[in-house]
Amino acid sequence: MHADRLIADNYTFRLEGAGQVRTIDVDLDIPQVDIYVTQLTGSITIPVLGVATPRICVGADIVPANLPVAVQLPKLSVTAVEAGQVLVDAETVNFADLSMHSKDR
Protein backbone atom coordinates (compact mmCIF):
# COMPACT_ATOMS: atom_id res chain seq x y z
CA MET A 1 0.00 0.00 0.00
CA HIS A 2 1.06 3.60 -0.45
CA ALA A 3 -0.01 6.28 1.99
CA ASP A 4 0.38 10.03 1.66
CA ARG A 5 0.82 10.04 5.43
CA LEU A 6 0.96 7.33 8.08
CA ILE A 7 0.33 8.34 11.68
CA ALA A 8 0.88 5.65 14.30
CA ASP A 9 0.24 6.85 17.84
CA ASN A 10 1.37 4.51 20.62
CA TYR A 11 3.24 2.24 18.19
CA THR A 12 4.93 -0.66 20.02
CA PHE A 13 7.92 -2.79 18.98
CA ARG A 14 8.39 -5.98 21.01
CA LEU A 15 11.86 -7.52 20.91
CA GLU A 16 12.71 -10.85 22.55
CA GLY A 17 16.18 -12.29 23.03
CA ALA A 18 18.96 -13.08 25.50
CA GLY A 19 16.39 -13.89 28.19
CA GLN A 20 14.81 -10.43 28.06
CA VAL A 21 11.77 -8.83 26.52
CA ARG A 22 12.24 -5.23 25.40
CA THR A 23 9.35 -3.00 24.43
CA ILE A 24 9.83 0.25 22.53
CA ASP A 25 6.91 2.70 22.47
CA VAL A 26 6.86 5.60 20.02
CA ASP A 27 4.53 7.94 18.13
CA LEU A 28 5.30 7.91 14.37
CA ASP A 29 4.42 10.36 11.59
CA ILE A 30 5.67 9.16 8.19
CA PRO A 31 4.91 11.11 4.98
CA GLN A 32 4.85 9.47 1.52
CA VAL A 33 5.32 5.87 2.61
CA ASP A 34 5.06 2.47 0.95
CA ILE A 35 3.96 -0.25 3.37
CA TYR A 36 4.30 -3.98 2.77
CA VAL A 37 2.71 -6.39 5.28
CA THR A 38 1.88 -10.08 5.29
CA GLN A 39 -1.22 -9.43 7.40
CA LEU A 40 -3.14 -6.30 8.38
CA THR A 41 -5.95 -6.30 10.93
CA GLY A 42 -7.94 -3.26 12.03
CA SER A 43 -11.17 -1.34 11.95
CA ILE A 44 -11.67 0.89 8.91
CA THR A 45 -13.49 4.21 9.32
CA ILE A 46 -15.68 4.91 6.31
CA PRO A 47 -14.94 8.44 4.97
CA VAL A 48 -17.72 11.03 5.17
CA LEU A 49 -19.94 8.80 7.33
CA GLY A 50 -17.44 8.46 10.18
CA VAL A 51 -18.66 4.89 10.79
CA ALA A 52 -16.18 2.19 11.81
CA THR A 53 -16.39 -1.35 10.46
CA PRO A 54 -15.91 -4.42 12.63
CA ARG A 55 -12.25 -5.52 12.75
CA ILE A 56 -11.20 -7.11 9.47
CA CYS A 57 -8.06 -8.99 8.48
CA VAL A 58 -6.38 -8.81 5.09
CA GLY A 59 -3.53 -11.21 4.38
CA ALA A 60 -1.11 -11.68 1.52
CA ASP A 61 1.82 -13.89 0.66
CA ILE A 62 4.75 -11.58 -0.03
CA VAL A 63 7.87 -12.70 -1.79
CA PRO A 64 10.68 -10.32 -2.82
CA ALA A 65 9.80 -10.62 -6.53
CA ASN A 66 6.33 -9.19 -5.77
CA LEU A 67 7.36 -6.14 -3.69
CA PRO A 68 6.93 -3.49 -6.42
CA VAL A 69 3.20 -4.25 -6.68
CA ALA A 70 1.27 -1.30 -5.21
CA VAL A 71 -2.38 -1.29 -4.15
CA GLN A 72 -4.16 2.07 -4.24
CA LEU A 73 -7.06 2.55 -1.85
CA PRO A 74 -9.29 5.58 -1.33
CA LYS A 75 -8.57 7.85 1.64
CA LEU A 76 -9.35 5.94 4.82
CA SER A 77 -8.49 5.67 8.48
CA VAL A 78 -7.67 2.38 10.20
CA THR A 79 -7.66 2.09 14.00
CA ALA A 80 -6.47 -0.58 16.45
CA VAL A 81 -4.10 -1.92 13.79
CA GLU A 82 -2.05 -5.08 14.12
CA ALA A 83 0.32 -6.06 11.30
CA GLY A 84 2.61 -8.99 10.56
CA GLN A 85 6.11 -8.78 9.05
CA VAL A 86 6.06 -5.06 8.25
CA LEU A 87 8.39 -3.46 5.70
CA VAL A 88 8.20 0.35 5.49
CA ASP A 89 9.87 2.28 2.67
CA ALA A 90 10.03 6.06 3.26
CA GLU A 91 12.52 8.89 2.97
CA THR A 92 11.48 10.56 6.24
CA VAL A 93 10.28 9.23 9.59
CA ASN A 94 9.26 11.70 12.29
CA PHE A 95 8.88 10.42 15.83
CA ALA A 96 8.01 11.64 19.33
CA ASP A 97 7.62 10.21 22.83
CA LEU A 98 10.20 7.44 22.40
CA SER A 99 10.56 5.15 25.43
CA MET A 100 11.94 1.68 26.10
CA HIS A 101 11.09 -0.86 28.80
CA SER A 102 12.95 -4.09 29.63
CA LYS A 103 12.09 -7.09 31.76
CA ASP A 104 13.47 -10.58 32.26
CA ARG A 105 11.46 -13.49 30.90
Secondary structure, 3 states (H helix, E strand, C coil): CEEEEEEEEEEEEEEEECCEEEEEEEEEEEEEEEEECCEEEEEEEECCCCEECCCEEEECCCCHHHCCCCCCCCCCEEEEEEEECCEEECCCCEEEEEEEEEEEC
